[in-house]
């Protein structure tokens, strides 16, 4: 009755978590670059 008995559901769940992890890493990188550039440009360069 649970998704643990269904390998396809487990695979789908794993893919969803993997996609979420990649999205979080991507957002973190983009935010970090944006923050770096904002600090660099506003630093009176």
N, CA, C and O atoms as a GROMACS GRO file, in nm:
protein
  180
    1UNK      N    1   0.083  -0.120   0.000
    1UNK     CA    2   0.000   0.000   0.000
    1UNK      C    3   0.087   0.126   0.000
    1UNK      O    4   0.045   0.231  -0.049
    2UNK      N    5   0.208   0.116   0.055
    2UNK     CA    6   0.297   0.232   0.057
    2UNK      C    7   0.380   0.240  -0.070
    2UNK      O    8   0.393   0.142  -0.144
    3UNK      N    9   0.436   0.356  -0.094
    3UNK     CA   10   0.517   0.372  -0.214
    3UNK      C   11   0.648   0.295  -0.204
    3UNK      O   12   0.716   0.275  -0.305
    4UNK      N   13   0.685   0.250  -0.083
    4UNK     CA   14   0.811   0.179  -0.068
    4UNK      C   15   0.807   0.044  -0.138
    4UNK      O   16   0.912  -0.011  -0.174
    5UNK      N   17   0.687  -0.009  -0.158
    5UNK     CA   18   0.676  -0.140  -0.223
    5UNK      C   19   0.676  -0.126  -0.375
    5UNK      O   20   0.686  -0.225  -0.447
    6UNK      N   21   0.667  -0.003  -0.423
    6UNK     CA   22   0.658   0.020  -0.567
    6UNK      C   23   0.788   0.083  -0.617
    6UNK      O   24   0.813   0.201  -0.593
    7UNK      N   25   0.870   0.004  -0.687
    7UNK     CA   26   0.999   0.057  -0.734
    7UNK      C   27   0.982   0.177  -0.828
    7UNK      O   28   1.065   0.267  -0.829
    8UNK      N   29   0.875   0.176  -0.906
    8UNK     CA   30   0.855   0.288  -0.999
    8UNK      C   31   0.826   0.416  -0.922
    8UNK      O   32   0.875   0.523  -0.958
    9UNK      N   33   0.746   0.406  -0.817
    9UNK     CA   34   0.714   0.522  -0.734
    9UNK      C   35   0.841   0.571  -0.664
    9UNK      O   36   0.864   0.691  -0.652
   10UNK      N   37   0.922   0.477  -0.617
   10UNK     CA   38   1.048   0.516  -0.552
   10UNK      C   39   1.138   0.588  -0.650
   10UNK      O   40   1.201   0.689  -0.616
   11UNK      N   41   1.144   0.538  -0.774
   11UNK     CA   42   1.226   0.600  -0.877
   11UNK      C   43   1.177   0.741  -0.906
   11UNK      O   44   1.256   0.834  -0.920
   12UNK      N   45   1.045   0.756  -0.915
   12UNK     CA   46   0.987   0.887  -0.942
   12UNK      C   47   1.018   0.983  -0.828
   12UNK      O   48   1.053   1.099  -0.851
   13UNK      N   49   1.004   0.935  -0.705
   13UNK     CA   50   1.032   1.018  -0.588
   13UNK      C   51   1.179   1.057  -0.586
   13UNK      O   52   1.213   1.172  -0.556
   14UNK      N   53   1.266   0.962  -0.617
   14UNK     CA   54   1.409   0.990  -0.620
   14UNK      C   55   1.440   1.095  -0.725
   14UNK      O   56   1.519   1.186  -0.701
   15UNK      N   57   1.379   1.082  -0.842
   15UNK     CA   58   1.401   1.179  -0.950
   15UNK      C   59   1.353   1.317  -0.908
   15UNK      O   60   1.417   1.418  -0.939
   16UNK      N   61   1.241   1.321  -0.838
   16UNK     CA   62   1.187   1.450  -0.792
   16UNK      C   63   1.282   1.515  -0.693
   16UNK      O   64   1.308   1.635  -0.701
   17UNK      N   65   1.334   1.437  -0.599
   17UNK     CA   66   1.427   1.492  -0.500
   17UNK      C   67   1.558   1.535  -0.566
   17UNK      O   68   1.617   1.636  -0.529
   18UNK      N   69   1.603   1.456  -0.665
   18UNK     CA   70   1.725   1.491  -0.736
   18UNK      C   71   1.707   1.622  -0.811
   18UNK      O   72   1.794   1.709  -0.809
   19UNK      N   73   1.592   1.636  -0.878
   19UNK     CA   74   1.563   1.760  -0.950
   19UNK      C   75   1.556   1.878  -0.855
   19UNK      O   76   1.604   1.987  -0.887
   20UNK      N   77   1.495   1.857  -0.739
   20UNK     CA   78   1.483   1.963  -0.639
   20UNK      C   79   1.622   2.003  -0.589
   20UNK      O   80   1.650   2.122  -0.572
   21UNK      N   81   1.707   1.905  -0.567
   21UNK     CA   82   1.842   1.933  -0.519
   21UNK      C   83   1.919   2.014  -0.623
   21UNK      O   84   1.986   2.112  -0.588
   22UNK      N   85   1.909   1.974  -0.751
   22UNK     CA   86   1.977   2.048  -0.857
   22UNK      C   87   1.924   2.191  -0.866
   22UNK      O   88   2.001   2.285  -0.886
   23UNK      N   89   1.792   2.206  -0.851
   23UNK     CA   90   1.732   2.339  -0.858
   23UNK      C   91   1.782   2.427  -0.743
   23UNK      O   92   1.812   2.545  -0.763
   24UNK      N   93   1.793   2.369  -0.624
   24UNK     CA   94   1.840   2.446  -0.508
   24UNK      C   95   1.986   2.487  -0.527
   24UNK      O   96   2.023   2.600  -0.496
   25UNK      N   97   2.068   2.396  -0.578
   25UNK     CA   98   2.208   2.428  -0.602
   25UNK      C   99   2.219   2.538  -0.708
   25UNK      O  100   2.297   2.632  -0.693
   26UNK      N  101   2.140   2.524  -0.815
   26UNK     CA  102   2.142   2.623  -0.923
   26UNK      C  103   2.102   2.761  -0.870
   26UNK      O  104   2.166   2.862  -0.900
   27UNK      N  105   1.995   2.764  -0.791
   27UNK     CA  106   1.949   2.891  -0.734
   27UNK      C  107   2.054   2.950  -0.641
   27UNK      O  108   2.075   3.072  -0.638
   28UNK      N  109   2.120   2.864  -0.564
   28UNK     CA  110   2.222   2.912  -0.472
   28UNK      C  111   2.338   2.974  -0.549
   28UNK      O  112   2.391   3.078  -0.510
   29UNK      N  113   2.378   2.910  -0.658
   29UNK     CA  114   2.488   2.962  -0.740
   29UNK      C  115   2.448   3.095  -0.803
   29UNK      O  116   2.525   3.191  -0.800
   30UNK      N  117   2.328   3.100  -0.861
   30UNK     CA  118   2.281   3.224  -0.924
   30UNK      C  119   2.271   3.337  -0.821
   30UNK      O  120   2.312   3.450  -0.848
   31UNK      N  121   2.216   3.305  -0.704
   31UNK     CA  122   2.203   3.407  -0.599
   31UNK      C  123   2.341   3.452  -0.552
   31UNK      O  124   2.362   3.571  -0.527
   32UNK      N  125   2.433   3.359  -0.540
   32UNK     CA  126   2.568   3.394  -0.496
   32UNK      C  127   2.637   3.485  -0.597
   32UNK      O  128   2.700   3.583  -0.558
   33UNK      N  129   2.625   3.453  -0.725
   33UNK     CA  130   2.686   3.536  -0.829
   33UNK      C  131   2.622   3.675  -0.831
   33UNK      O  132   2.691   3.776  -0.840
   34UNK      N  133   2.490   3.678  -0.822
   34UNK     CA  134   2.418   3.806  -0.822
   34UNK      C  135   2.461   3.891  -0.702
   34UNK      O  136   2.486   4.011  -0.716
   35UNK      N  137   2.469   3.827  -0.586
   35UNK     CA  138   2.509   3.899  -0.464
   35UNK      C  139   2.652   3.950  -0.479
   35UNK      O  140   2.683   4.063  -0.439
   36UNK      N  141   2.740   3.867  -0.535
   36UNK     CA  142   2.880   3.905  -0.554
   36UNK      C  143   2.890   4.026  -0.647
   36UNK      O  144   2.963   4.121  -0.619
   37UNK      N  145   2.817   4.020  -0.759
   37UNK     CA  146   2.822   4.131  -0.855
   37UNK      C  147   2.762   4.257  -0.796
   37UNK      O  148   2.813   4.367  -0.818
   38UNK      N  149   2.653   4.243  -0.720
   38UNK     CA  150   2.590   4.361  -0.658
   38UNK      C  151   2.687   4.426  -0.560
   38UNK      O  152   2.700   4.549  -0.558
   39UNK      N  153   2.755   4.346  -0.480
   39UNK     CA  154   2.851   4.400  -0.384
   39UNK      C  155   2.970   4.462  -0.458
   39UNK      O  156   3.022   4.565  -0.417
   40UNK      N  157   3.012   4.398  -0.566
   40UNK     CA  158   3.127   4.446  -0.643
   40UNK      C  159   3.095   4.580  -0.710
   40UNK      O  160   3.174   4.674  -0.705
   41UNK      N  161   2.976   4.587  -0.772
   41UNK     CA  162   2.939   4.708  -0.845
   41UNK      C  163   2.907   4.823  -0.751
   41UNK      O  164   2.934   4.939  -0.783
   42UNK      N  165   2.851   4.793  -0.635
   42UNK     CA  166   2.815   4.899  -0.540
   42UNK      C  167   2.934   4.935  -0.451
   42UNK      O  168   2.923   5.023  -0.365
   43UNK      N  169   3.045   4.868  -0.471
   43UNK     CA  170   3.162   4.894  -0.386
   43UNK      C  171   3.242   5.014  -0.434
   43UNK      O  172   3.353   5.036  -0.386
   44UNK      N  173   3.187   5.093  -0.526
   44UNK     CA  174   3.257   5.212  -0.574
   44UNK      C  175   3.376   5.175  -0.661
   44UNK      O  176   3.479   5.242  -0.655
   45UNK      N  177   3.362   5.071  -0.741
   45UNK     CA  178   3.469   5.024  -0.830
   45UNK      C  179   3.511   5.138  -0.923
   45UNK      O  180   3.600   5.120  -1.006
   0.00000   0.00000   0.00000
